[in-house]
Amino acid sequence: MLKKYTFSKGIDDYFIGVYNAYKFIARFFKQAFQRPFEFREIVYQCYEVGVKSLPLITLTGFVVGMVFTKQSRPSLVSFGATSWLPSLIAIAMIRALAPMVTALITAGKVGSNIGAELGSMRVTEQIDAMEVSGTEPFKFLVVTRVMATTIMIPILAFYCTFVGMMGSFVNIYQHEKTSFPTFIAEAFAQVSFLDIGTSVAKAITFGFTIGMVASYKGYNAEKGTQGVGKAANAAVVLSMFLIFVEELVIVQISNWIRYF
C-alpha cells in the first residue's frame, strides 16, 4: 500500500507540475503584450544576457571552430577533399554547433543566474511583498528576462558562428594557405536559406526555453535556504535537457522540409 501510495502521489505531483508550468507560460503570453512595457528593464536584461556572455561565447566559439576543423581534416584528407573543409565547417556551425553551444553555455551561465536571483527573492519574500503592495512582479521579473533571452540567444548564436568560422579559418590558413575571400566564398557556397532559418528557429526556441525554465524554477522556489540552490540547479539541468529534445525535433522537421 505504501509503494502504491508513493507512486500515485508521484504521478499526481507530475501532472500538477505540468499544469502549473502551463499556467506560468500562459500568464507570460498574456502579460507580455499588455501595458506597461518594461523597455528599460528589458534592455538591462539584454545587457546581462548578451554583453556579459560575450567573452565566454568568444572563447568557446573560436575553440569549437578550430577543434572541429582539426578533427575533420584527417577524414577529408583520406578522400582528397580538403577543399570541402570551409563548407563543412560553415554548415556544421550554422545548422547545429553555434545554436547548441550558445544555448548550453547560456543555460549554464544565465539560467543559473536567473534561477538563483528569482529564487532568492522568493525565499526572502521580496516577491510576496511586491504582490501585497499592489505591484505586478511577474511582468517586471519574469517577462523581461524571458524576452531578453529570446532576443539575445539568436544574436549570440550568429556571433558564435562568426567566431567559430574565424577559428576554422586560422587553422585552414596554417595548413592550406587559403585566402580569406576564398575561404568565405567556399564556406557559404553550400549554405541555404533553410539552414539559416533553421538556425534562427533553434536559437529563438532555445532562448525562450532557457528564460522560461529558469524564471519558472526561480519564481516558484521552495522556502528555505536550500530553495535557491535547488532552483538554480533545476533551471540548468531542465533547460539543457529540453534543449536537446528541441534540437532533435527541429532537426527532424527541417529534414522533412528539406526532402519534401
N, C-alpha and C positions, 0 to 999 in steps of 0.2 A: 504493500500500500504506500509506503514511504517513497519508493522509487517511482511509482506511478504518479504520485502527487508532485514529486520534484520535476518529472518530465512534463507533466501537464502545465505546471507553473512556468517552466522554461518556454514552452510554446506560447503561452499567454503573454509572457513578457516580450517575446519576439514580435508578435503581431501588434502589441501595444506600442512598441518602439517604432515599428513601420508606420503606424497611424500617426504617431507624434511627429515623425520626420515628414510625413506628407503634409500635415498641418503647418509645420515650420516652413516648408517650401512654398505652400500656397500663400502663407502670410507674407513671404518675401515678395512674390509677384504682385500681391495686392498692394503693398506699400511702396514698391519700387517706382510706381508710376503715379503716386499721389503726392500732392504738395504738402509741405515744403520740401524742396530738393536740397539735400545737404552737399552742394557742389564743393564747398571748401574742404569738408571732411573727406569727400571722395578723392579730391586732388592730393590731400595729405596721405591718404591710404595708398594711392597710386605711387607716391614717392616712397613710402615704406616698402611696398611690394616690389616696385621696379628698380628704382635707383640703388637702393641698398642691397639688391641682389646682383647687380651688375658685376662686381669683382668675382664672385663665385661662379656666375654663368660664364664670364670671360675665360677664366682659367679652365673650367671643366669643358667648355665647348672646344677650345683650342686643343686640349689634350685628346679629346674624343676624336676630332678630325685627324690629328696626326697619328694616333694609335690605330684607328680603323684603316688608314691608308697603309701603314706598315704591315698590318695583318693581311690586307687584301692583295698586296703586291706579289708575294710568292705564288699565290694561286693563279694570278693573271700571267705572270712570267712563264709558268709552265705551259700556257696555251699561246704564248707570244702575243698577248693582248694588253700590254701595259698602257696602251693609248686609251683604253677604256676606263682607266682609273678616275679621271675627273668626273665622268658621267656617273660612274658607280658611287662615288662619294656624294655627289650632289643629290642623286636620287635617294640614297640612304639617309642623308641628313634631313632632306625636306620631308620625305614620307614618314620616317619613323624616329630617327635618333634625336633630332632637335626638339620636337614637341615632347617626347618622352623624357629626355634628360632634363629639360627645363621644368617639366611638371614634377618630376621626382625631387629635384633639388628644392623647388619652391614648396612642395609639400612638407619636406623636412624642415626648412628654414622658416617659411612664412606660416604654414599650417600650424606648427607647434607654437609659434608666437601668438597667433590669433587665439588658439585654444587656451593657452595659459593666461593671456590677457583677459579674455572674457570670463574664464573660469575664476580668476582671482577676484574679478568684480562681482561675480555671483556669490562666491564664498564670503566675501566681506560685506555682502548685502548692499553694494552700491547700486546694482540694477534694481533691487527691490525699492530702494529709496527713490530712484528716478520714477518708477511706476507709481509710487504713493504720492509723489509731488505733482502728478498730473502730466508729466512729460512722457514722450513715447521713445523709450530707449532702443526699441527694435530697429527703427529706421536709422538712427544715428550710429548704432553699434554694429548691426548685422548687415543691413542693406548696403551701406557704404563699403564695407570690407569685401562682400561678395562681388559687388560691381568692380571694385579695384582689381581683384584677382582675375575676373573675367576679362577686363580690358588689358591688363598688363601681361598676362601669360602669353597671348599671341605675339605681342611686341617683343618680349624676351625670347620667344621661340625663333622668330626671324633673326634676331640679333645672334642667337646661338648658332643658327645656320651659317650666318656670315663669318663668325669667328671660327667655326669648325672648318669652313672652306679655306680660310686663311691658314689654319694649321695643316690642312691637307696640301695646300699649295707649297708651303715651306718644305715639306717632305718630298713632294714631286720635283720641285726645283733642284733640290740637292742631288737627286738621282738622274732625272731626265733633262734637266736644264730647260724645262718648258717655260716659255714667257707667260706673263700674267694674262695678257689679252687672249692668247691661245688657250690657256687653262680655263678662263671664263667661258669662251666660246664652246669648248668641248664639254665643259661641265653642264651647261644648260641646254645642250643640243637635244637631249632626250627627256627633259623635264616638261611635263604637260600642265595645262591649267587644272586638270583633275588632281594632279599631285599637290599643287599649291592649295587648291580648295580643300582637299582632304587634310592637309597640314593645318590650315586655319580652323577647320571644324574640330580637329583634335584639340588644338590649343584652347579654343573657346570652351569646349566641354570640360577639359582638364581644369581650367581656371575656375569655372563655375563650381565644379565638384570640390576643389580644394577649399574655396571660400565658404561654400555651404556646409561642408562636413565640419570644418574647423569651427565655424561660428555656431553650429548646432551643438557640438560637444561642449564648447566653452559656455555658451548661453545656458545650457541645461546641466552644468556641472553639479556634482553632488556636494553637499555641505561638508565642511571639514577641510583640514589642510591637505589631505590626500586627493581631494577632488580636483585640484588644479593639475597635479601631475597626471592623474588618470585622463583628464580632458585633453591635455597636450599629447599624451601618448596615443590615445584613441584617435585623435584628429590626424596624426601622421599615418598610423597603421591603416585605418579605414580609407583614407584618401589614396594611399598607394595601391591598396587592393582594388578600389574602384577604377583607378587609372588604368590598370592592366586589363580589367574587364571591358572598359570603354574602348581601349586600344583594339582589343580583339573584335568587338562589334563594329567599330568604324572601319577597320581594315576589311572585314567581310562585306560590308555594304559597298565600300569603294571598289572592291573586286567585282561585285555584281554589276556595278555601273560600268566598270572598265570593259567587261566582256559581254555586256548586254547587246 
